[in-house]
Amino acid sequence: MTDAQKIAAAIVAQGPRGSVRGPFAILLNSPGAFGAVQALGTYLRFESTIPANLRELAILATARHWRQEYEWQVHAVIAQEEGLSTKAIASIAAGFPIEDASAEEELIHAFCSQLHNDNGVDDATYARIENLLGREGVIDLSAICGYYALLAMVMNVARNPVPTGTLFPAP
């Protein structure tokens, strides 16, 4: 490892992630990108305004869209821990309308699906999300989708291996 890679890895190891794995092991090949990406990810995953169950749902919708199995497997477990039902997770994996979900979870899924499939959201969905999360939340939610799309692209290009012991059906 280069000195820049060692410094970047040490920063992540001391933070909430605790180690360099998954997309960060790949991003470490570019310490400049690594630092910027992991800083944004730290905010979005650990500090943003989005409640954890809704954040994880957005991540799963993104992983499903990009067919990113590593991201899916890691975050499906976290989503379940944060209260998303197994039935809802399976619905997302299958590409079906979300089942067994709260009204807020259904709205987040609709927003993320529109954003990924249509490159934007309609006015009614935007208004409902803004009412639920506020303007800051709309930006944070959009950034979560974009950030996890970036990670998915990096892992898809690098063919990142899937974690062992998968628990959920792959998207």
C-alpha positions in Angstrom: 0.0 0.0 0.0 1.2 3.5 -0.7 1.4 6.1 2.1 -1.7 7.8 0.8 -3.6 4.5 0.8 -2.4 3.8 4.4 -3.6 7.2 5.6 -7.0 6.8 3.9 -7.5 3.3 5.3 -6.6 4.4 8.8 -9.2 7.2 8.6 -11.9 4.7 7.8 -10.7 2.2 10.3 -11.1 4.8 13.1 -14.6 5.8 12.0 -18.0 4.1 12.3 -17.2 1.6 9.5 -14.3 0.2 11.5 -12.5 -1.3 8.5 -11.9 -1.0 4.8 -14.1 -3.6 2.9 -16.5 -3.8 0.0 -16.5 -0.7 -2.2 -13.9 1.0 0.0 -11.4 -1.7 -0.7 -11.8 -1.0 -4.4 -11.9 2.8 -4.0 -8.6 2.6 -2.1 -7.0 2.3 -5.5 -7.7 6.1 -5.8 -7.0 7.7 -2.4 -8.4 11.0 -3.6 -11.7 9.5 -4.7 -11.7 7.2 -1.6 -11.5 10.2 0.8 -14.2 12.2 -0.8 -16.6 9.2 -1.3 -16.1 7.9 2.2 -16.7 11.3 3.8 -20.0 11.7 1.9 -21.0 8.2 2.8 -20.3 8.8 6.5 -22.7 11.7 6.5 -25.4 9.9 4.5 -25.2 6.7 6.4 -24.6 7.8 10.0 -25.6 11.5 10.2 -28.2 12.4 7.7 -31.8 13.4 8.4 -33.3 10.3 7.0 -34.6 7.7 9.5 -32.6 4.5 9.4 -35.4 2.2 8.1 -36.1 4.7 5.2 -32.4 5.1 4.5 -31.9 1.4 4.2 -35.0 1.0 2.0 -33.5 3.7 -0.3 -30.2 1.8 -0.4 -32.0 -1.5 -1.3 -34.0 0.2 -4.0 -30.7 1.5 -5.4 -28.9 -1.9 -5.1 -31.9 -3.5 -6.8 -31.8 -1.0 -9.7 -28.1 -1.5 -10.2 -28.3 -5.3 -9.6 -25.5 -4.9 -7.0 -25.5 -8.0 -4.9 -22.8 -7.0 -2.4 -24.6 -3.8 -1.6 -27.9 -5.7 -1.5 -26.7 -8.4 0.9 -25.0 -6.1 3.3 -27.9 -3.6 3.5 -30.7 -6.2 3.5 -29.4 -7.4 6.8 -29.2 -3.8 8.1 -32.6 -3.0 6.7 -34.1 -5.9 8.6 -32.3 -4.8 11.8 -33.8 -1.3 11.3 -37.3 -2.6 11.1 -38.0 -3.2 7.4 -40.0 -6.5 7.1 -38.6 -9.5 5.3 -41.7 -9.4 3.0 -40.9 -5.8 2.0 -37.2 -6.7 1.4 -38.3 -9.7 -0.8 -40.7 -7.4 -2.7 -38.0 -5.0 -3.5 -35.6 -7.8 -4.6 -38.3 -9.2 -6.9 -39.0 -5.8 -8.4 -42.6 -5.9 -7.2 -44.5 -3.1 -5.5 -43.4 -3.1 -1.9 -45.5 -5.2 0.5 -45.9 -5.2 4.2 -44.6 -1.6 4.6 -45.7 1.6 6.3 -47.0 4.5 4.2 -43.6 6.3 4.7 -41.7 3.2 3.4 -44.1 3.0 0.4 -43.5 6.6 -0.4 -39.7 6.3 -0.1 -39.8 3.3 -2.4 -42.0 5.2 -4.9 -39.6 8.2 -4.8 -36.5 6.0 -5.3 -38.1 3.9 -8.1 -39.1 7.0 -10.0 -35.7 8.6 -9.5 -33.8 5.6 -10.8 -36.2 4.6 -13.6 -37.3 8.1 -14.8 -34.2 10.2 -13.8 -36.5 12.4 -11.7 -39.7 12.4 -9.7 -43.2 13.7 -10.5 -44.5 16.8 -8.7 -46.9 14.9 -6.5 -44.2 12.5 -5.3 -41.8 15.4 -4.7 -44.5 17.2 -2.7 -45.2 14.2 -0.6 -41.5 13.5 0.1 -41.0 17.2 1.0 -43.9 17.0 3.4 -42.5 13.9 5.0 -38.8 14.8 5.2 -38.5 18.5 4.5 -36.3 20.1 1.9 -33.1 18.9 3.5 -34.5 15.4 3.6 -35.3 15.5 -0.1 -31.7 16.3 -0.9 -30.4 13.7 1.6 -32.6 11.1 0.1 -31.6 12.0 -3.5 -28.0 11.9 -2.4 -28.4 8.5 -0.8 -29.7 7.2 -4.1 -26.8 8.8 -6.0 -24.1 7.8 -3.5 -25.2 4.1 -3.5 -25.5 4.2 -7.3 -21.8 5.3 -7.4 -20.8 2.5 -5.0 -22.8 0.0 -7.1 -21.1 1.1 -10.3 -17.6 0.9 -8.7 -18.4 -2.6 -7.4 -20.0 -3.8 -10.7 -17.0 -2.7 -12.7 -14.6 -4.3 -10.2 -16.7 -7.4 -9.9 -16.6 -7.1 -6.1 -17.2 -10.5 -4.5 -20.5 -11.1 -2.7 -20.2 -11.6 1.1 -20.5 -15.2 2.2 -23.6 -16.5 4.0 -26.2 -14.5 2.0 -29.5 -14.4 3.7 -31.7 -12.6 1.2 -32.6 -13.3 -2.4 -30.4 -11.4 -4.8 -31.9 -8.6 -6.8 
